[in-house]
Amino acid sequence: MTTSNQELQNRKTKVIARGQGNMYPVYVERAENSEIWDVEGNRYIDFGAGIAVCNTGHSHPKVVAAAKAQLDKFSHTCVMVNPYEVAVELAEKLIDIAPGDSEKKAIFVSTGAEAVENCVKIARAHTGRRGVIAFNGGFHGRTNLTMALTGKITPYKNLFGPFPGDIFHAPFPIECHDITVKQSLKALENLFKVDIAPSDVAAIIVEPVQGEGGFYAAPTEFLQALRQLCDQHGIMLIADEIQTGFGRTGKMFAFEHSGVEADLMTMAKGIAGGFPIAAVVGKSEVMDAPLPGGLGGTYGGSPVACAAALAVLDIIEEESLVERSAHIGEQFNHRLSQLKTAFPELVLEVRNQGSMIAMELIQNGDAEQPNTELTQAIIAHAAKNGLVLLACGFYGNVIRFLPPLTITDEVLTEGLDAFENMFKELAK
């Protein structure tokens, strides 16, 4: 007897807390590359990739084979007790591909939020300072410290305070909303005058492309100015590359677009094809600031996840997925820009950096009137149209597209056709 989506949703509601909700009452039976099939046999084209996790597609044969081979050897010993070669090899490769020429080291943890927290720990240990500056609209995780860093209340911070002190926020430059690089930098100067002296700031953390904030890319001028500011005051620059890494933006890491090298960077999501692992990579003298035993975690650097991550890096190179990412982004931008031309009163902007693609929806052609209602309607109708879509944005009015970088042109076109038809129907 086949279990239905609704039956599973009813069971889930009874046993899993409502705070861990699900966007779609669609329960996955199997998935392959960019396609998902639910327990009722319905097929979906995946334009979310598990929130930029499955950059190499669902169940890539090489990732599956690597994980199985490692499981045949052992599944866990704890890298801090009895380490293993796959972790050393992965660290070697990560520091090799990380942007910049500085000598680097790495640590492994389990989640992106852990990676962010460890960046803050390392920056504070290295500088002996307390303050951390983040940006409005930024998202850095769901732990207490990373919620404090996150620049958006609902749903991430609502009801969960108090949060740690010594966290400060500044505006993120967004051209289409008239927030200039000059204004953002001026706000940082104001923080230094009003709230915390630059000599007391351990780190500035920034997403090179804001994820939950709406897929706004940090201008090269801004990242270069942050690097200069940090150098001037001895502040550590942290690149949060959790959503932007591993080919997603048309470079291996998004900071490469600006030519800026961060002191510390986070890696997660697309690192291992769906296996839970995250990393911090940074300049050696910075990474070595904590004392032995000061960094770690039971599951950090899981041998199975390390093996999968090594396979992912091979796939990205062998299948030219960094270049493929740029091609996919161009295809999306072309098709979505046609909708912008047809519906200028509803679409403020189509933007992409590689395959990190966004369509921002407004009302009456006014950038200051976010169209949250239409965005929610599109997400609600996506599954009925055979699509998996995600929303984001400060006001929840941005449709974000994160297809696997392995998606075929045929499936890509099919998915864009379905989206276009749905959009036109709902925009009436």
N, C-alpha and C positions, 0 to 999 in steps of 0.2 A: 504494500500500500504506500503510495507516494505522499509524503508530507507536504502540505502547502505552505506558501510563504506566510499566509495569515495565521495558520496554526503555530508556526514557529515564532511569529511575532507575539502571539498571545502567551506562549510559554516563556519567551524572553522577558516580557513585561512583568511576569510574576516573580522572576528570580534575579534579574539584574536591575540595579538601582537606576532610577530615571535619569540621574545625572549623566550616565553613560548611555546616552541615546543613540539612535541610528537614523541616518538621513533617509534611507530607503528601507521599506519592509521587503527587501529582496535578499534571500538567503542563498549564498553561493554554493553550488554543487561542485563546479570545476571551472578552471580558467586556463586559457592558453594564449600567450602573447598579449594581444590587445582586446581579447574577447572573453566574456564571462557568461556562464550558463547557470541559471538558478535551479532550485529543486523542482520546479515545475517544467523545466525544459526551455524556458524563455532565454533568448540570447540578447546580450547587451554589448555595445561597443564602449570600451572603458576609456573615457577622457579624464580620468582621475588618477589612475595608476597607484591606488592606495595612498593618495596624497604624496605623489612624487617619489614613491618607494620603488616601484617596479619599473625602473627606467629601462631595464633589459627585458621587459615583458614578464607576463606570468609564466612561471614554471619553465624557464629557459632550460633546455636539455642539459647544457653544460653546468648550470647552477645546481640542478637536481642531482647530476652525477657527482659533482664535487661534495655536496652535502652527504649523499649516501656513502661515498667512499670514506669520508671522515667518521661517520657513524659506525662503520664497520670496524674502525680502529678504537675510538673512544669518544664519548660525548662531553665529558667534563672532568677536569681535575683542579681547576682554578689556576689562572695564569700567575697568580701571586704565590701559589704553593708549589705546584709542579708545572712549569711552563712548557711550551711546545713550539715546534718550528713554524707552524702555520701562522702563529701570532707574530713571530719575529719577521717572517717574510712579508706579511701584510704591512707591518710598521715600516719596513724598508721601502716598500713600494709607495706607501702613502707620503712619506717624507720626500720621496723622489718626485712625485707629481704635484706636491703642494706649491703654490706660486711663490716666487722669490728665490734668491740665491743663497740666503742665509743657511747655515748649518741648523738642522732641525731634529727634534725628537717627537715621539708620540706616546700617548696612553690610550687604553681602551676602556670604555664603559658600555652600558647597555642601551641608553636612550639619548635622544637629542638634548633633553632637559638636563640630564646628568653631565653631558659634555659642556653645556653652558655654565652650569654651577662650578665645574672644575676649572673652567677658564677664569672665572672670578676668583676662585681660591688661589690659583697659580699667580694671577696678576697681583693679588694682595700680598702673597708671600714674597714675590719678587720686588715689589715697590715699597712694602711696608705702609701702604696707604689704605684708606677705607672706602672712598667714594667710587661709584660706578654710574656712568651716564649712558642712557639708552634714548630711544626716539619714539615720539608719538606714532601710534599705529603699528609699532613693531611687535612681533610675537617671538617669545623665546622659551616657552614651555609652561607646564602646569604645576610644577612644584612651588613651594612658597617663595623661594628666592626668584625663580624665573617668572612667576606671576608678577612680582614686584617690578621686574624689568619690562614685562609686557606693557605696551602702551595702549591698551584697550580694556575697558571694564567688562562689558557684557559680550559673551557669556563667561569669559575666562577668569575674571577676578571677583565677580559679583558674589557676595555673601561670604567670602573666604578670608577677609582681613582679620587682624592686622598683618601687614607685611613688613619685611625687614627695612630698617632705615638705611640711610646713606645711599639711596637710589634716586637718581634725578632724570628728568626727561626734557628733551628739546624737540622742536618741530622738525619733521623730516621734509626735505625739499620735494615739492610736487608741483611741477609747472602748470598742469591743467587746473590746479586749484590755487594758483597764484601764491604759492609758497616758494620763494626763491632760495637759491643757495646762499646768497648774501644774508637773507633773513634768518636762515637756520644757523649760520655761523655767528651772526649777531646775538642770537639767543644763547649760544654757548658762552659767548663773552659775558653775557648778562648773568648766567649761572655762576661764572667765576667771580663776579662782583657781588652777587646777592646771597647765594646759597652755599657754595663750597669753593675754596681756593684751589686753583689747578694743581698746586703742590700737594694737595690732599686727595687727588683723584687717582685711583689705581688704574681704571680702564674706561674706555669708551667702546661700547658694543654696537654693531650696526649690521643689518642685513643688506647685502649689495643689491638685492631686489626684495622689497618687503613682500612677505608671503601672505599671511592673514590680513595684512594691512591693505592689500589691493593690487599687488604685483606692480608697484612703482619702483623703477630702477633708480638707484642712487646715481646722480650725474658724476661722470669722471672727475669733474672739477671739485665736487664735494668730497669724494673719497681722497683725492690728492690733498685737499685742504685739511682733512682730518689727520692724514698721515703727518703733515707738516706741524699741525697743532700738537699732536701727541709727541713728536720728536722734540718740539720746543719745550714741553713741560715734563718730559719723562713719563708720559702716560702710555699704558699698553693699549694698542688698537686690536680689538677682537672682531674678526670676521665671522658672523654667523652664517655659515654656508650649508646649513642643514637641509633646506629645501632647494637650494640653488646648485648643489654640487653634483658631480659625476655626470657631466655632459648636459645637464638640463638646460643651460642657457646658451649653448653653442660654443662654450669653452668647457674644459674640465671643471673649472671653478669660476664663479662669476667675477671675483676680484681680478681675474686676468684681463677682463675688458678694460680696466682702468690702469693696469700696470703697477698697481699698488701692492706692496707686501705687508700683510698684517703681522703682528707679533704672535698672535694666537688665532687659531681658527677651529671651528667645530665642523664635524662631519657626521652624518647619520643618513636617515631615509634611504636614498638610492645606493648606499654603500654595498649592500649585500643581497639585493634581489628579493627582499622580504624577510630575511633573517634579522633578528634584533641585535644590532651592534652599533656602537657609535665611537667616535674618537675625538681626541684633541691633538692637534699638531701645532707645534710652535717652535720658535727659536730656542736653540738648545740651552742657552744661559738662562732663559726665562723658564723653560719647562723644568729645569733642575732646581728651581728655588725651593719647592717643598721638600721636607725631609723624608727619608725612607719610611714607608708606611703611611704617609700623609695622603696618598692618592690610591684609589683602587675600588674594587667592588667584586662581590662573589661571582657574578656572571659576566663581568666585563671581559671582552675578548674571548667569547665562547669559541671553542675550536671548530664547531660546525659552522658558525657564522663567519669565522675567519676564512675557512675553506671556500664558502660561498662568495665572500667578498673578493678573494683572489680570482675566482672564476668570472665575477662581474668585470673586474679590471681587464681581464683577457678579452672578454666579449666586446667591451667598449672599444678596445684597440682593433681587434680582428674585424669587427663589423662597422668600423668607422662611425660610431654612434655620435661622436661630438659633431662631426660634419652633418650627419643625418638630422641631428637636433635642429641645426640652423635651417635645413631644407623644410622640415615639418613646420617650423615657425613661420616661414615664408608662405607656405600653403594656407595655413590658418589665417594669417594676416590678410592675404589676398581675398579670401572668401568672406571673412568677417567685415572687412572694410567695405565690401559691396553692400552689406546690410546697413552699415553706418551711412553710406550715401543714400540708401533708400529710406532710412528712418533717422534723419538728423536730429529730430526732436526727442528721440529715445536713446540714442547712442552718443555718449560724450566722446569716447575714445576707444580705439582698438590699439593695443600695445603688446609688444612681445620682446623678449630677449631670448633668442633660441626658441625652445619649446616650453617656455614659461609665458603663457599667452592669456590675455585678459580682454574682456569687453565690459566697459563701465556704462551702466544704464542710468538715465536721468529722465526727468519729466520736463516737458515744454522747452526743450533745448537749453535748459538752465543748469549749469554745472553745480549750482548750490541747491538743486532739488533732486536728491538721490532717489532713484526709482526702485525702492526695496520691494515693492509689491510685485512688479513684473519679474524681478530677479527670483523671488520666491516661487512665483507661478512657473517659471521655466524649470527650476529645480524639481518642483512637485510633479511636473509632467514629463520629465526626462525619461524615467523608467518606462512609461507607457509608449515612448517613442524609441525604445531600445538603446538608451544612452545612460551612462553614468557621468554626471556633471557635479561640480563643486562650486560653491559661492565663497566670496570673501569680501574684504573691504571694511573700512571704518564704519560705514552705514549698511553693510550687507548688500550692496548694490552692484557688485562686480561678479560676473561669471568668469571663473578661471578654468583654463584648459591645461591639463598635464598628461598628455597621452604618452604611453610607452614609446621610447625612442626607436623601438623595433617595429612599430606599427607599419603595415604595408600601405602603399599608396591607394590600393583598392578599398581597404577598410577605412582609411582616412577619409577618402572621398564620400563613401557611404555614410559615415558618421556626420560629416559636414552637411551633406544633403538633408539628413534627418534633422539636424539642428536648425538649418535654415527654414525648413518647412514648419517646424514647431514655432520658431520665433515669429514668423509671419502670421501664423494662426493666432498666437497669443497677443501680438501687437495690435490687432484690430481694435 
